[in-house]
Amino acid sequence: MNVLVTGACGYIGSELVAQLREREDVDRIVALDNLSSGSPRVFFGQLDGSIEFHRGDVREYGDVESVMREVDTVVHLAAITGAASTHDRREETFEINLDGTENVLKAASKLDVENVVFASSCNVYGRATSTDIDETVDPDPINPYAETKLQAESLLADYCSDGDMTGTALRMSTNYGYSPGVRFNLVVNYFVFRALTGRSLTVYGDGSNWRPFIHVEDAARAYADAACNPDEWPQTVYNVGDTDENYRVADVAAIVREEVGDVDITYLEDEHPGPSYHVNFDRLGETNFEPAWTLREGVRDLAQRFRSEIHD
């Protein structure tokens, strides 16, 4: 199997490429990234001929089509992330997250790609009052990031409607944990870093917002499984995470304090509270995929990596 990964130098992409290298059912990995936020350093120790890297932008159709030839399946991760920041980057967010996705789907359809796995997000649910949000609940996006993810899901469904190409959108929980392209604008990773450097953990609002969390290794494993075993992921949309891994933001701060060190937790008034969603993952169980990490284990591991050099 030949697999194309867009956004391959990013947080999830860098871990996904590493995992795909270990799979016996993957012959060739094509990695696409424009290097605007990622770096080739994520490939240290991996460039043994199994990875074919291309610098390109999903906004440029020619860049996308040129790397997709003789590819069997695509994992489309390339996107502007950081949902809150996209309010100030609305036009760019739509160009990359929506128009870029259409370029990927158009090229995949033209070149007879068999399967596309799209990186969506549970952020599409917005501020939901239910504590049992499954895939039948109507999304209510409240930021440009979520708007584009939801609209891109519809594009994917349209391109797959004739049956020539299969596709699924993974509404991913909030990621945390170490990867070669680790990010620190995510709440768990940022809290761990602040705690280790003796700074207080700042919670905006009262900390009652719900979020589901998933370790980046589990997230990458889900994308790899959906890409390589599409018959086991027949639905058009899946929430990806673990029901037991839904936490209030205040509880996340408390876990970080318990695992990392005794730091202050401060609360700041927030006039525009962010999304809040407590998600159900029963449909995911039908795929036989199951996350392996808990939030507490991930916090502990990330802190250990900061404190001492760890070799994988």
C-alpha positions in Angstrom: 0.0 0.0 0.0 1.2 3.5 -0.9 0.1 6.2 1.6 0.1 10.0 1.2 0.2 12.1 4.4 -0.5 15.8 4.0 0.7 17.9 6.9 3.3 15.2 7.5 5.7 17.4 9.6 2.9 18.5 12.0 2.1 17.3 15.5 0.0 14.2 14.4 1.6 13.8 11.0 5.1 13.3 12.4 3.9 10.6 14.7 1.7 9.0 11.9 4.7 8.8 9.5 6.8 7.1 12.1 4.0 4.6 12.8 3.4 3.9 9.1 7.1 3.1 8.7 6.6 0.2 11.1 3.6 -1.3 9.2 4.3 -4.3 7.0 1.3 -3.4 4.8 2.8 0.0 3.9 5.3 0.0 1.0 5.7 3.7 0.3 5.0 6.8 2.4 4.6 10.1 0.5 4.9 13.1 2.9 3.6 16.5 1.9 4.2 19.7 4.0 4.7 23.4 3.2 7.0 23.7 6.3 5.2 26.8 7.4 4.9 25.5 11.0 6.5 22.0 10.8 10.2 21.2 10.3 12.2 18.4 8.6 13.8 17.7 12.0 10.8 15.5 12.7 12.4 13.0 10.3 15.6 12.6 12.2 16.5 8.9 12.3 13.8 8.0 9.8 15.2 8.8 6.3 16.2 5.3 5.3 14.5 5.5 1.9 11.0 4.7 3.2 9.8 8.3 3.2 9.4 10.4 0.0 9.2 14.0 1.1 7.7 16.8 -1.0 7.5 20.5 0.0 4.1 21.8 -1.3 0.9 23.6 -0.3 -2.5 22.1 -0.4 -3.8 25.4 -1.6 -1.9 24.8 -4.9 -3.8 22.1 -6.8 -0.7 21.3 -8.9 1.3 20.5 -5.7 -1.3 18.1 -4.6 -1.9 16.2 -7.8 1.8 15.8 -8.5 2.4 13.9 -5.2 -0.8 11.8 -5.4 0.1 9.6 -8.4 0.2 5.9 -7.7 -1.1 6.5 -4.1 -3.7 4.1 -2.7 -4.9 6.0 0.3 -4.6 9.5 1.6 -4.5 10.8 5.2 -5.3 14.5 4.9 -4.0 16.3 8.0 -2.8 19.6 6.6 -4.7 22.5 8.2 -4.5 25.6 10.2 -5.0 24.5 13.8 -5.5 26.3 17.1 -9.2 26.9 16.9 -9.3 30.1 19.0 -6.7 31.8 16.8 -8.7 31.3 13.6 -11.1 34.1 14.5 -8.3 36.4 13.4 -7.3 34.3 10.4 -10.7 33.5 9.0 -9.9 33.9 5.3 -6.7 32.0 5.5 -8.4 29.3 7.5 -11.0 28.7 4.8 -8.3 28.8 2.1 -6.3 26.1 3.7 -8.8 24.0 5.6 -11.6 24.0 3.1 -10.2 24.9 -0.4 -7.1 22.8 0.4 -9.3 19.9 1.2 -11.2 20.3 -2.0 -7.9 20.1 -3.9 -7.0 16.9 -2.1 -10.4 15.3 -2.9 -10.4 16.5 -6.5 -6.9 15.0 -7.1 -7.9 11.8 -5.3 -11.0 11.4 -7.5 -9.1 12.2 -10.7 -6.3 9.7 -9.9 -8.5 6.9 -8.7 -7.3 6.9 -5.1 -9.2 4.2 -3.2 -9.6 5.8 0.2 -9.3 9.2 1.9 -9.1 9.7 5.7 -9.9 13.3 6.7 -8.8 14.9 10.0 -11.9 16.5 11.5 -12.4 17.5 15.1 -14.9 17.2 18.0 -14.6 21.0 18.0 -17.4 21.0 15.5 -19.9 20.4 18.4 -19.3 23.9 19.8 -20.9 24.5 23.2 -23.1 21.5 23.6 -25.3 21.0 26.7 -25.5 17.3 26.3 -22.9 15.1 28.0 -23.5 12.2 25.6 -22.6 13.7 22.1 -22.6 11.0 19.5 -22.3 11.4 15.7 -26.0 11.9 15.3 -26.0 15.2 17.2 -26.1 18.3 15.0 -22.8 20.1 15.1 -22.7 23.8 16.1 -19.3 25.2 15.2 -18.4 28.5 16.9 -15.1 29.3 15.3 -13.7 29.3 11.7 -11.6 26.2 12.4 -14.7 24.1 13.3 -16.7 25.7 10.4 -14.2 24.6 7.9 -13.8 21.1 9.3 -17.6 20.6 9.2 -17.9 21.9 5.6 -14.9 19.8 4.6 -16.7 16.7 5.9 -19.6 17.5 3.5 -17.1 17.8 0.7 -15.7 14.4 1.5 -19.2 12.8 1.6 -20.0 14.4 -1.8 -16.8 13.0 -3.4 -17.5 9.6 -2.0 -21.2 9.5 -2.9 -20.7 7.7 -6.2 -18.9 4.7 -4.6 -15.7 5.0 -6.6 -13.8 6.2 -3.6 -14.3 5.5 0.1 -13.7 8.1 2.8 -14.2 8.7 6.5 -13.8 11.8 8.7 -12.3 11.3 12.1 -13.6 13.8 14.6 -10.6 13.8 16.8 -10.5 14.6 20.5 -8.1 17.2 21.8 -4.5 15.8 21.4 -1.8 15.8 24.0 1.6 14.1 24.6 4.9 13.8 22.9 5.5 13.4 19.2 8.4 14.5 17.0 6.4 17.6 16.0 5.0 18.3 19.5 2.9 21.4 19.9 2.6 23.6 23.0 -0.5 25.6 22.1 -2.6 22.6 23.4 -3.9 22.8 26.9 -2.4 19.7 28.4 1.1 20.2 26.9 1.1 23.8 27.8 0.0 23.1 31.4 2.8 20.5 31.8 5.4 23.0 30.5 4.2 25.8 32.7 4.1 23.5 35.8 7.7 22.3 35.1 8.9 25.9 34.9 7.3 27.0 38.1 4.5 29.1 36.6 0.8 29.1 37.5 -1.7 27.2 35.4 -4.2 29.8 33.9 -7.8 28.6 33.4 -10.0 30.9 31.5 -13.5 31.1 32.9 -14.6 28.7 35.7 -12.9 25.7 34.1 -16.2 23.8 33.7 -15.8 23.4 29.9 -15.8 19.7 28.9 -13.2 18.3 26.4 -12.4 14.8 25.4 -8.7 14.1 25.2 -6.5 11.6 23.3 -2.8 10.9 23.2 -1.2 11.8 19.9 0.1 8.3 19.6 -3.4 7.0 19.8 -4.6 9.6 17.3 -2.0 8.7 14.8 -2.8 5.0 15.3 -6.4 5.7 14.5 -5.5 7.5 11.2 -3.2 4.6 10.2 -5.8 2.0 10.9 -8.5 3.9 9.0 -6.1 4.4 6.1 -4.9 0.8 5.9 -8.1 -1.0 6.9 -10.9 1.1 5.4 -13.4 -1.9 5.5 -13.3 -1.7 9.3 -14.2 2.0 9.2 -17.3 2.1 7.0 -19.1 5.1 8.5 -18.6 8.5 7.0 -17.9 10.1 10.4 -16.4 8.8 13.7 -15.8 10.5 17.0 -12.3 9.3 18.1 -11.4 9.1 21.7 -12.5 7.4 24.9 -15.6 8.2 26.9 -13.7 7.9 30.1 -11.2 10.6 28.9 -13.7 13.4 28.9 -12.5 16.0 31.4 -13.4 19.5 32.6 -10.5 21.9 32.0 -10.3 22.6 35.7 -9.8 18.8 36.3 -7.0 18.8 33.7 -5.2 21.5 35.6 -5.6 19.5 38.8 -4.2 16.3 37.3 -1.2 18.3 36.0 -0.6 19.7 39.5 -0.8 16.2 41.0 1.5 14.6 38.5 4.1 17.4 37.9 4.3 19.5 41.0 2.6 21.8 43.4 1.8 24.9 41.3 -0.9 27.5 41.6 -4.0 27.4 39.5 -5.5 30.8 38.6 -8.8 31.6 37.1 -9.4 34.5 34.7 -12.8 35.8 33.7 -13.5 35.0 30.1 -16.2 36.9 28.3 -16.2 34.5 25.4 -16.0 31.0 26.7 -14.7 28.4 24.3 -16.3 25.2 23.1 -17.5 22.6 25.6 -18.4 19.1 24.6 -18.6 15.8 26.4 -18.4 13.1 23.7 -19.7 9.6 23.3 -17.4 7.1 21.4 -19.6 4.0 21.1 -19.5 4.1 17.3 -15.7 3.9 17.4 -16.0 0.6 19.3 -17.4 -1.0 16.1 -14.0 -0.5 14.4 -12.2 -2.5 17.1 -9.9 0.5 17.6 -9.3 1.4 21.2 -7.1 4.2 22.7 -4.3 2.9 24.9 -3.2 6.0 26.9 -4.9 7.8 29.7 -4.5 11.5 30.3 -2.7 11.0 33.6 -0.2 8.6 31.9 0.4 11.1 29.1 1.0 14.0 31.6 3.5 11.8 33.5 5.3 10.7 30.3 5.6 14.3 28.9 6.9 15.6 32.2 9.5 12.8 32.3 10.6 13.6 28.8 11.2 17.2 29.8 13.1 16.2 32.9 15.4 13.7 31.2 16.5 12.5 27.8 14.4 9.6 26.6 15.2 7.5 23.6 12.3 5.8 21.8 
